[in-house]
Amino acid sequence: MIRIVREVEGESEEWIVKQHVKEHNHTLLSEEELSLLAAFRYICPEDGERIKLLKRAGLRISDILNVLRLERGEALTFNSRDVRNFLSKELVGVGEQGRNQDIAELLKCLKEKSERDSKFFYDFTVDEDGRLENILWIPGSARQMAEVFADIVVFDTTYRLNRYSMPFGCFAAVNNHEQTVILGGTLMRNETSESFRWIFRTWSRAIGRAPDCMLTDQDRAMKDAICSELPNCKHALCLWHITQKFSSWFSIKLGDRFPDFLKDFFSVLEVETATEFEAVWFIIMERYLLSEDKHIKKLFTLRESWCPVYLRSYFFAGMASTQRSESLNALMDFFMSAQTQLHEFIDAFDRVVGSRLEAEMTAKVRDKLGTFRSVTSTKFEEQAYTAFTGYAFNLFREQLVLSLQYVVHGEKVSHHEHMEVKRTISWDSQTQRIQCSCLSYQFTGILCRHALRALVHFSITELPERYLPRRWCRDVSSSLVEPVKKPVARPVSEDEIWKQDFLSKLRSIAQRGASNPSLRGQLEADLGSMYEHAFGTSNGEHQKEFPPVRGKRLLLSPSNLPPASDSLSAEDSILSDKTNTEETNVKAPPVCVTKGRPRSCRFQSAIENVKPKGRVSRGCGKVANHDKRNCPSLQSQKE
């Protein structure tokens, strides 16, 4: 502690130390430790722009800091908390007004995309109060690919936007390279039958067709909407989601027998006929005393929607779960954060679509550069290599090699080591049609080993054209009306283009100067003179424009984004009765209440259910809701 007194004598003024108590002094901090204080931490505009750029690229805050440390080679003037606060302040406003501005930016972003890409489609609905209810958008590339690959569609709504808790629904499919492609996205306020009906109706009309099969999670509202809007579509439930619930359903009831139950359950999925499935199903459930279990009864009622034996006659491209769509959710997380706004979500969605298209292009190039090496020396193999993509050809050749182990007895085909297991083959020489009882071709689109062995037995040397399905062929993309293009990103201003180009040149100069110490001083002097000539001030004075501000961080203020445009313009726009075309009047949705058990209604453990005991009063020695100060017994004694 130090005491300083000001003394004035005439015109002279002095400050005199009157008292100094060494014991009351605080430990002084070193220069490195001072940087940890809030008063000495700040983010200059240049660092702010760099942070926003890295965040848009999908980097986490810890990764952003690591990149900046590697670039600087020194300690930063901010930490992770400063970066997090900076990014949160960059959000478009706060409160109701900020949320409405976010919706305006979202609709403006979608309109700009539709103006730059004639194939891009979007539509939305609002409620009676003018608040956004549902919104659907389809990239132009998705509408083109849907011509071929929308025969089997996966729809999943497990992803949530943290800021609004709005469920995000993604339409996904599989292309001819066995890669996931995105056929559209939607945000909905509530997962009701009405919302799903609007989404499925609008999406199917926008792409110009309805899917033959759709794979979803188990949801009653979604099922009703599919039956209503897509009556000719085969609806199947995700088998993976069903089996994931077994642990909570049966693990306690079965105890040590639970692993054996899982093995028996998966074995019943391999049966070939519905009659055999039902017989084995009841035997297994009786064995584990689950015949009267409500979950088992419901599963058996819905068996035609999830059991493979009932789905093999439909084309599902070999899929049985919605994990393709959920893998996209993980990819979305790479570009998203809890602070992501709706208009930023659309940009992140475009980056995911772009990454999928790049993966498809890579697969195409790999197929073109590949060389054919025959394994079976058959015309079948050569024909399949010419027509199929690399993925489809590998599946076909695997079946072709395995077919050499099978023998034909009339209309039956069996493995030479397991003659008791027979597949029934029917062959029509006039129509060149072959069908196997395993129904593998109907389910995957690739001929099975049994059918291939039968074709050789019937002296067929070339595959019929019908068994080279278009969706697995290499030239399927060339058959589209227009070539598939990557989604068009938001336009970049000329100022931004010039800035990035100039920074690239400066970075190249700095890299060369770092390896030549004799040039460093000259480059720094030239840079200082250039700055003084351009801005009329030295580079050193420029650095002083951003001094540490004591007591608070020096952060950038959020940018003022332009208002949204006035009207919606999208090719083939389909507006329902509730759609509001005045985009400037659309308000932000309230925070959505998602499905599932609320936290207040969750199951509690035995410890949580134990009621706390009352306090023991030292006045009367009883368990009561009072203590010695207000004990009735002591008060009566005093009276």
KOLSEKE-826652 format. One line per field, with one value per residue (C-alpha): residue number from 1; residue in one letter; x, y, z. Coordinates in steps of 0.25 Angstrom, whole numbers, plus 5000, padded with zeros to 4 digits. Layout:
N
n: (NUM,...) .
res: (A,...) .
east: (X,...) .
north: (Y,...) .
up: (Z,...) .
//
This chain:
639
n: (1,2,3,4,5,6,7,8,9,10,11,12,13,14,15,16,17,18,19,20,21,22,23,24,25,26,27,28,29,30,31,32,33,34,35,36,37,38,39,40,41,42,43,44,45,46,47,48,49,50,51,52,53,54,55,56,57,58,59,60,61,62,63,64,65,66,67,68,69,70,71,72,73,74,75,76,77,78,79,80,81,82,83,84,85,86,87,88,89,90,91,92,93,94,95,96,97,98,99,100,101,102,103,104,105,106,107,108,109,110,111,112,113,114,115,116,117,118,119,120,121,122,123,124,125,126,127,128,129,130,131,132,133,134,135,136,137,138,139,140,141,142,143,144,145,146,147,148,149,150,151,152,153,154,155,156,157,158,159,160,161,162,163,164,165,166,167,168,169,170,171,172,173,174,175,176,177,178,179,180,181,182,183,184,185,186,187,188,189,190,191,192,193,194,195,196,197,198,199,200,201,202,203,204,205,206,207,208,209,210,211,212,213,214,215,216,217,218,219,220,221,222,223,224,225,226,227,228,229,230,231,232,233,234,235,236,237,238,239,240,241,242,243,244,245,246,247,248,249,250,251,252,253,254,255,256,257,258,259,260,261,262,263,264,265,266,267,268,269,270,271,272,273,274,275,276,277,278,279,280,281,282,283,284,285,286,287,288,289,290,291,292,293,294,295,296,297,298,299,300,301,302,303,304,305,306,307,308,309,310,311,312,313,314,315,316,317,318,319,320,321,322,323,324,325,326,327,328,329,330,331,332,333,334,335,336,337,338,339,340,341,342,343,344,345,346,347,348,349,350,351,352,353,354,355,356,357,358,359,360,361,362,363,364,365,366,367,368,369,370,371,372,373,374,375,376,377,378,379,380,381,382,383,384,385,386,387,388,389,390,391,392,393,394,395,396,397,398,399,400,401,402,403,404,405,406,407,408,409,410,411,412,413,414,415,416,417,418,419,420,421,422,423,424,425,426,427,428,429,430,431,432,433,434,435,436,437,438,439,440,441,442,443,444,445,446,447,448,449,450,451,452,453,454,455,456,457,458,459,460,461,462,463,464,465,466,467,468,469,470,471,472,473,474,475,476,477,478,479,480,481,482,483,484,485,486,487,488,489,490,491,492,493,494,495,496,497,498,499,500,501,502,503,504,505,506,507,508,509,510,511,512,513,514,515,516,517,518,519,520,521,522,523,524,525,526,527,528,529,530,531,532,533,534,535,536,537,538,539,540,541,542,543,544,545,546,547,548,549,550,551,552,553,554,555,556,557,558,559,560,561,562,563,564,565,566,567,568,569,570,571,572,573,574,575,576,577,578,579,580,581,582,583,584,585,586,587,588,589,590,591,592,593,594,595,596,597,598,599,600,601,602,603,604,605,606,607,608,609,610,611,612,613,614,615,616,617,618,619,620,621,622,623,624,625,626,627,628,629,630,631,632,633,634,635,636,637,638,639) .
res: (M,I,R,I,V,R,E,V,E,G,E,S,E,E,W,I,V,K,Q,H,V,K,E,H,N,H,T,L,L,S,E,E,E,L,S,L,L,A,A,F,R,Y,I,C,P,E,D,G,E,R,I,K,L,L,K,R,A,G,L,R,I,S,D,I,L,N,V,L,R,L,E,R,G,E,A,L,T,F,N,S,R,D,V,R,N,F,L,S,K,E,L,V,G,V,G,E,Q,G,R,N,Q,D,I,A,E,L,L,K,C,L,K,E,K,S,E,R,D,S,K,F,F,Y,D,F,T,V,D,E,D,G,R,L,E,N,I,L,W,I,P,G,S,A,R,Q,M,A,E,V,F,A,D,I,V,V,F,D,T,T,Y,R,L,N,R,Y,S,M,P,F,G,C,F,A,A,V,N,N,H,E,Q,T,V,I,L,G,G,T,L,M,R,N,E,T,S,E,S,F,R,W,I,F,R,T,W,S,R,A,I,G,R,A,P,D,C,M,L,T,D,Q,D,R,A,M,K,D,A,I,C,S,E,L,P,N,C,K,H,A,L,C,L,W,H,I,T,Q,K,F,S,S,W,F,S,I,K,L,G,D,R,F,P,D,F,L,K,D,F,F,S,V,L,E,V,E,T,A,T,E,F,E,A,V,W,F,I,I,M,E,R,Y,L,L,S,E,D,K,H,I,K,K,L,F,T,L,R,E,S,W,C,P,V,Y,L,R,S,Y,F,F,A,G,M,A,S,T,Q,R,S,E,S,L,N,A,L,M,D,F,F,M,S,A,Q,T,Q,L,H,E,F,I,D,A,F,D,R,V,V,G,S,R,L,E,A,E,M,T,A,K,V,R,D,K,L,G,T,F,R,S,V,T,S,T,K,F,E,E,Q,A,Y,T,A,F,T,G,Y,A,F,N,L,F,R,E,Q,L,V,L,S,L,Q,Y,V,V,H,G,E,K,V,S,H,H,E,H,M,E,V,K,R,T,I,S,W,D,S,Q,T,Q,R,I,Q,C,S,C,L,S,Y,Q,F,T,G,I,L,C,R,H,A,L,R,A,L,V,H,F,S,I,T,E,L,P,E,R,Y,L,P,R,R,W,C,R,D,V,S,S,S,L,V,E,P,V,K,K,P,V,A,R,P,V,S,E,D,E,I,W,K,Q,D,F,L,S,K,L,R,S,I,A,Q,R,G,A,S,N,P,S,L,R,G,Q,L,E,A,D,L,G,S,M,Y,E,H,A,F,G,T,S,N,G,E,H,Q,K,E,F,P,P,V,R,G,K,R,L,L,L,S,P,S,N,L,P,P,A,S,D,S,L,S,A,E,D,S,I,L,S,D,K,T,N,T,E,E,T,N,V,K,A,P,P,V,C,V,T,K,G,R,P,R,S,C,R,F,Q,S,A,I,E,N,V,K,P,K,G,R,V,S,R,G,C,G,K,V,A,N,H,D,K,R,N,C,P,S,L,Q,S,Q,K,E) .
east: (5000,5005,5000,5003,5000,5000,5006,5006,5015,5013,5015,5022,5014,5020,5015,5021,5020,5015,5014,5018,5013,5020,5012,4999,5005,5000,5009,5013,5010,5021,5019,5014,5004,4998,4993,4983,4976,4963,4968,4980,4972,4966,4963,4967,4959,4969,4969,4953,4952,4962,4954,4941,4947,4952,4939,4932,4941,4936,4948,4945,4950,4961,4966,4964,4974,4984,4984,4986,4997,5004,5003,5008,5018,5015,5005,4991,4985,4972,4967,4956,4946,4949,4947,4934,4929,4933,4926,4913,4914,4914,4900,4889,4884,4877,4863,4851,4856,4869,4862,4852,4865,4871,4858,4859,4873,4869,4859,4868,4879,4869,4864,4878,4881,4868,4872,4886,4881,4868,4867,4868,4855,4849,4836,4831,4818,4815,4804,4793,4802,4812,4823,4831,4825,4832,4842,4847,4859,4864,4878,4878,4887,4878,4866,4875,4880,4866,4862,4870,4873,4860,4855,4859,4860,4864,4857,4862,4859,4868,4877,4873,4876,4880,4876,4862,4861,4855,4856,4864,4859,4868,4865,4876,4878,4890,4896,4902,4915,4908,4911,4900,4894,4885,4872,4867,4866,4855,4853,4840,4834,4827,4827,4812,4805,4801,4815,4820,4809,4813,4827,4825,4815,4824,4836,4831,4824,4837,4846,4835,4833,4830,4840,4837,4842,4845,4853,4850,4850,4838,4828,4813,4811,4821,4815,4801,4807,4814,4801,4793,4803,4811,4801,4809,4822,4827,4830,4840,4845,4860,4864,4876,4867,4858,4870,4876,4864,4865,4875,4865,4853,4859,4873,4867,4856,4865,4878,4889,4880,4880,4892,4886,4873,4880,4887,4873,4866,4877,4876,4861,4864,4871,4859,4854,4839,4828,4822,4836,4838,4825,4827,4842,4837,4827,4837,4848,4838,4832,4847,4849,4835,4833,4820,4812,4822,4816,4828,4829,4814,4816,4828,4820,4809,4819,4827,4824,4831,4844,4846,4855,4847,4835,4844,4852,4843,4845,4857,4865,4879,4883,4879,4872,4875,4875,4890,4893,4885,4890,4905,4901,4896,4910,4916,4906,4912,4926,4921,4911,4911,4901,4901,4898,4887,4877,4883,4897,4891,4887,4902,4907,4897,4902,4916,4911,4905,4918,4926,4917,4918,4933,4933,4924,4934,4946,4939,4936,4951,4955,4946,4951,4966,4963,4968,4960,4966,4958,4956,4946,4949,4934,4926,4918,4929,4934,4920,4918,4931,4928,4914,4915,4922,4933,4925,4914,4924,4931,4917,4914,4928,4927,4914,4919,4931,4922,4913,4924,4922,4907,4900,4887,4877,4865,4859,4867,4881,4889,4903,4911,4914,4900,4891,4879,4878,4872,4868,4857,4860,4850,4855,4847,4855,4845,4845,4859,4854,4860,4856,4862,4854,4865,4860,4874,4872,4859,4866,4879,4878,4890,4888,4890,4900,4888,4883,4897,4899,4886,4889,4902,4894,4884,4895,4893,4906,4902,4894,4881,4880,4869,4879,4889,4880,4882,4884,4897,4903,4914,4908,4895,4900,4901,4887,4882,4876,4887,4900,4900,4906,4911,4902,4905,4911,4907,4914,4927,4929,4940,4946,4947,4953,4964,4967,4969,4977,4986,4987,4992,5003,5007,5008,5017,5026,5027,5030,5041,5046,5046,5057,5066,5070,5077,5063,5055,5059,5057,5043,5039,5044,5037,5024,5025,5027,5016,5006,5010,5009,4995,4989,4998,5002,5013,5011,5014,5004,4994,4997,4993,4979,4975,4981,4976,4964,4964,4953,4947,4951,4952,4943,4937,4923,4913,4911,4898,4893,4883,4869,4862,4856,4841,4836,4839,4843,4846,4844,4831,4828,4817,4810,4800,4788,4797,4809,4812,4819,4822,4836,4838,4826,4831,4834,4843,4837,4837,4846,4840,4836,4842,4836,4840,4839,4841,4852,4842,4835,4847,4849,4856,4865,4862,4871,4864,4851,4855,4848,4858,4856,4852,4861,4863,4859,4869,4858,4848,4857,4846,4847,4840,4840,4845,4858,4862,4859,4844,4841,4827,4831,4841,4832,4821,4831,4835,4821) .
north: (5000,5014,5028,5040,5054,5066,5079,5092,5104,5116,5112,5099,5085,5073,5059,5053,5039,5040,5025,5012,4998,4987,4976,4982,4981,4971,4962,4969,4961,4959,4964,4950,4949,4963,4958,4949,4961,4965,4979,4975,4966,4970,4966,4976,4977,4968,4957,4958,4956,4944,4938,4939,4933,4921,4919,4919,4908,4899,4901,4900,4911,4903,4900,4915,4919,4908,4913,4927,4923,4916,4928,4938,4929,4937,4938,4944,4956,4948,4935,4925,4933,4945,4938,4932,4946,4952,4942,4943,4958,4956,4950,4959,4966,4960,4958,4958,4969,4962,4948,4955,4961,4947,4942,4954,4950,4936,4939,4949,4938,4928,4938,4942,4927,4925,4937,4932,4918,4915,4901,4905,4904,4909,4911,4914,4915,4925,4924,4933,4943,4944,4935,4925,4911,4902,4905,4896,4898,4889,4892,4892,4880,4872,4874,4869,4857,4854,4849,4837,4835,4838,4824,4822,4834,4834,4845,4848,4859,4856,4869,4882,4896,4901,4915,4912,4897,4895,4881,4880,4870,4865,4857,4848,4837,4828,4831,4821,4821,4817,4831,4840,4851,4862,4864,4876,4881,4887,4894,4892,4897,4885,4871,4869,4862,4875,4880,4867,4867,4881,4877,4864,4870,4882,4874,4863,4874,4882,4870,4865,4851,4843,4833,4818,4815,4824,4820,4828,4827,4822,4834,4833,4847,4844,4831,4838,4849,4839,4831,4843,4850,4839,4827,4819,4820,4808,4813,4806,4808,4809,4796,4802,4811,4800,4791,4803,4803,4788,4791,4800,4791,4777,4778,4779,4769,4758,4761,4751,4746,4759,4756,4743,4749,4759,4748,4740,4753,4756,4742,4742,4754,4745,4736,4736,4735,4742,4729,4724,4738,4737,4723,4726,4739,4733,4722,4732,4741,4729,4725,4738,4740,4753,4749,4758,4770,4783,4786,4772,4773,4786,4782,4770,4778,4787,4776,4779,4792,4788,4773,4770,4758,4767,4778,4770,4771,4786,4794,4800,4800,4790,4800,4797,4809,4824,4825,4832,4844,4843,4844,4857,4862,4859,4867,4878,4879,4881,4895,4898,4903,4907,4922,4918,4927,4922,4930,4924,4910,4911,4914,4903,4894,4898,4894,4880,4879,4884,4874,4862,4867,4867,4853,4849,4856,4848,4835,4838,4841,4829,4820,4827,4825,4810,4798,4785,4772,4760,4750,4740,4742,4743,4752,4756,4762,4770,4775,4779,4787,4795,4798,4799,4809,4804,4801,4794,4786,4781,4776,4769,4762,4758,4751,4745,4739,4733,4727,4717,4710,4707,4696,4695,4684,4688,4700,4699,4705,4701,4702,4690,4688,4691,4684,4685,4700,4702,4715,4714,4720,4724,4727,4733,4731,4740,4752,4749,4750,4743,4743,4737,4734,4741,4754,4760,4767,4774,4779,4783,4785,4775,4761,4750,4738,4728,4736,4737,4722,4719,4728,4721,4708,4713,4716,4731,4738,4753,4760,4765,4780,4780,4775,4787,4797,4811,4816,4808,4811,4821,4829,4832,4847,4849,4845,4856,4868,4878,4874,4875,4887,4891,4900,4915,4922,4936,4946,4952,4967,4972,4979,4965,4959,4970,4969,4953,4955,4966,4958,4946,4954,4960,4946,4941,4953,4950,4935,4938,4949,4940,4931,4943,4951,4962,4966,4967,4981,4986,4979,4985,4999,4998,4994,5005,5016,5010,5011,5025,5029,5023,5027,5039,5032,5022,5007,5009,5019,5010,5000,5010,5011,4999,5000,4991,4997,4996,4988,4983,4976,4983,4975,4978,4982,4974,4978,4984,4975,4980,4978,4966,4967,4969,4957,4942,4937,4923,4914,4906,4912,4904,4913,4907,4915,4918,4923,4938,4944,4957,4953,4966,4963,4949,4948,4939,4926,4924,4914,4900,4889,4876,4863,4853,4853,4867,4867,4870,4857,4848,4835,4838,4829,4823,4833,4845,4840,4839,4851,4860,4859,4871,4879,4875,4886,4888,4894,4882,4871,4868,4867,4879,4891,4901,4903,4908,4922,4920,4907,4907,4899,4910,4921,4915,4913,4928,4932) .
up: (5000,4997,5001,4992,4995,4986,4991,4985,4988,4980,4966,4969,4970,4976,4979,4992,4997,5011,5015,5009,5015,5008,5015,5008,4994,4984,4976,4963,4950,4939,4925,4921,4932,4929,4916,4924,4930,4923,4922,4913,4904,4891,4877,4866,4853,4845,4855,4855,4840,4841,4852,4844,4832,4839,4846,4833,4828,4840,4850,4865,4874,4879,4865,4861,4872,4868,4854,4858,4868,4857,4848,4858,4865,4878,4888,4884,4891,4893,4898,4895,4903,4895,4882,4887,4891,4878,4870,4878,4877,4862,4862,4855,4867,4879,4884,4876,4866,4864,4861,4851,4844,4844,4836,4827,4824,4822,4811,4805,4804,4797,4787,4783,4781,4772,4764,4761,4759,4751,4756,4771,4778,4791,4798,4812,4820,4832,4843,4846,4853,4841,4848,4840,4841,4831,4820,4809,4799,4788,4781,4766,4766,4775,4765,4754,4761,4766,4752,4754,4769,4776,4774,4789,4798,4813,4821,4835,4845,4857,4855,4863,4862,4876,4874,4870,4874,4860,4854,4841,4831,4821,4808,4804,4794,4789,4775,4765,4773,4786,4791,4799,4791,4797,4790,4799,4813,4821,4835,4842,4855,4859,4855,4852,4841,4835,4834,4828,4818,4813,4813,4805,4795,4792,4791,4782,4772,4772,4767,4758,4764,4776,4782,4780,4794,4806,4819,4831,4847,4854,4855,4854,4849,4838,4834,4833,4824,4815,4813,4810,4800,4795,4794,4784,4792,4800,4814,4823,4837,4840,4846,4853,4861,4865,4870,4878,4887,4891,4902,4909,4906,4910,4917,4931,4928,4922,4930,4925,4914,4907,4898,4894,4891,4881,4874,4872,4868,4857,4852,4850,4840,4831,4828,4813,4814,4823,4828,4833,4839,4847,4852,4857,4863,4872,4876,4880,4888,4895,4899,4905,4911,4903,4895,4904,4904,4898,4890,4884,4880,4873,4866,4860,4856,4848,4843,4828,4830,4836,4834,4822,4818,4815,4808,4798,4787,4787,4782,4794,4788,4799,4810,4823,4832,4832,4836,4822,4826,4840,4835,4828,4841,4847,4834,4837,4851,4845,4839,4850,4865,4875,4871,4856,4850,4840,4828,4832,4833,4818,4814,4823,4816,4802,4807,4810,4797,4790,4798,4793,4779,4780,4785,4773,4763,4770,4768,4753,4751,4758,4749,4736,4740,4745,4737,4735,4740,4737,4748,4742,4728,4724,4715,4727,4735,4723,4720,4734,4735,4723,4728,4743,4752,4760,4772,4765,4757,4770,4775,4762,4761,4775,4772,4759,4766,4776,4766,4762,4775,4771,4763,4756,4757,4748,4754,4767,4770,4782,4788,4785,4800,4805,4795,4805,4804,4790,4783,4772,4759,4748,4734,4722,4709,4701,4710,4715,4729,4741,4756,4768,4781,4789,4783,4783,4770,4774,4787,4782,4767,4765,4760,4771,4770,4768,4756,4749,4751,4745,4733,4730,4731,4721,4711,4712,4709,4710,4721,4716,4716,4727,4737,4735,4742,4738,4753,4754,4741,4738,4728,4736,4739,4724,4721,4730,4723,4728,4735,4750,4755,4769,4777,4774,4786,4791,4782,4787,4786,4777,4790,4796,4784,4783,4798,4798,4785,4791,4804,4796,4790,4803,4809,4797,4800,4814,4812,4803,4812,4824,4817,4814,4827,4818,4812,4824,4828,4814,4813,4826,4822,4808,4815,4825,4814,4805,4817,4820,4806,4804,4818,4822,4835,4839,4841,4856,4858,4851,4861,4872,4867,4874,4888,4900,4906,4921,4928,4915,4902,4889,4880,4867,4866,4858,4844,4839,4829,4818,4819,4812,4798,4796,4789,4786,4772,4770,4757,4758,4772,4779,4790,4799,4805,4817,4809,4811,4799,4806,4811,4819,4828,4832,4847,4854,4860,4875,4881,4877,4886,4881,4882,4894,4909,4915,4926,4937,4933,4932,4940,4953,4961,4975,4981,4974,4979,4994,5001,5009,5024,5032,5041,5055,5065,5076,5084,5085,5079,5068,5053,5048,5039,5050,5058,5072,5068,5065,5072,5078,5090,5094,5091,5100,5112,5111,5111) .
//
